[in-house]
Amino acid sequence: MRWVKRGVIFSPAGDVDWMAHHACVPVANKVNEEVLRIYFGPRDTQGRTRTTFIEVQASNPANILYVHDRPVLDLGRLGAFDDSGAMPSSIVDHEGRKFLYYIGWNRSVTVPYRNAVGLAVSDDGGQTFVRSCEGPVVDRNQHEPYFCASPFAFYDEEEKKWKLWYASSTGWTVVHDRPEPLYQVKYAESSDGIHWDRRNTVCLDYNFVGEANARPCVLKENGRYRMWYCYRGSIDYRTDKAQSYRIGYAESPDGLKWVRKDSEVGIERSDEGWDSVMMEYPYVYEHAGRKYMLYNGNGFGETGFGYAILEDDD
């Protein structure tokens, strides 16, 4: 593969409290053939995350047509799993409704935070979302005791079932007296998109000690599954390019057993600029016969989100 970077699309101006900085985890959703909506999670002045969107020209995402002026999904109730953040991660259009799978998080004591996967549904074309329930749809359990996050879902029309790839924490490691999370991509499936059959199925094995891999994005095409994701180390990964987030790639015949092909991903961090230290949270989608990738750069979205176009594929 060979991706050609096209630069930053959007970064908050910081002129409103609820969207003070960051534009995390972009998610593409078509309005029509001319307009693409990009959902993302800005942070407020207290570091909490809500979900909102912008609309861009589908053939030229750098051309911003509209910036929404309010959250479409706000913080959860005090004490709920998402009272400190509700960050988008995947949207599925199904039977006239939009199913938003999001990362809910709240602050913790012994470790900085705890994540879980929530579901909110829109019946007005994605202008507002209502939680399917007050609690998470995927959370820690007897086999996954730490946290779950960064879901990617789709409804498989051929098999008539919902499929979900998500990050599952395998524990925490202490680096410079600071707990750092480890996590890897796992798989679940469902008949209704709400109740998930989870068998602790690991999709991406760790390649090195201290690795974390997350935010899968999956396409099913020509009899194979293709996954883009991000991975990092655990030591000084916020500032050290050798440890920080980069984008990976894997393939699978069935969506369960994957072969990592990170060296073939065809996109790398820049020598300088907004994505020179890290690249993370990729979202790959198709428009007019071409593949586009949305992604975050330095600071986990502090520099906004940008895009690349796939010029050569296998």
Secondary structure, DSSP 8 states (H G I E B T S, - for coil): -EEEEEEEEE---S-BTTBSEEEEEEEEEESSSSEEEEEEEEE-TTS-B-BEEEEEETTEEEEEEEE-SS-SB----TTSTTSSEEEEEEEEEETTEEEEEEEEEEE-SSSSEEEEEEEEEESSSSS--EESSSS-SB---SS--S-EEEEEEEEETTTTEEEEEEEEEEEEEEETTEEEEEEEEEEEEESSSSSEEEEEEESS--SSTT-EEEEEEEEEETTEEEEEEEEE-SSSTTT-TTTS-EEEEEEESSSSS-EE-GGGS-----SSSTTSS--EEEEEEEETTEEEEEEE-HHHHTT-EEEEEEEE--
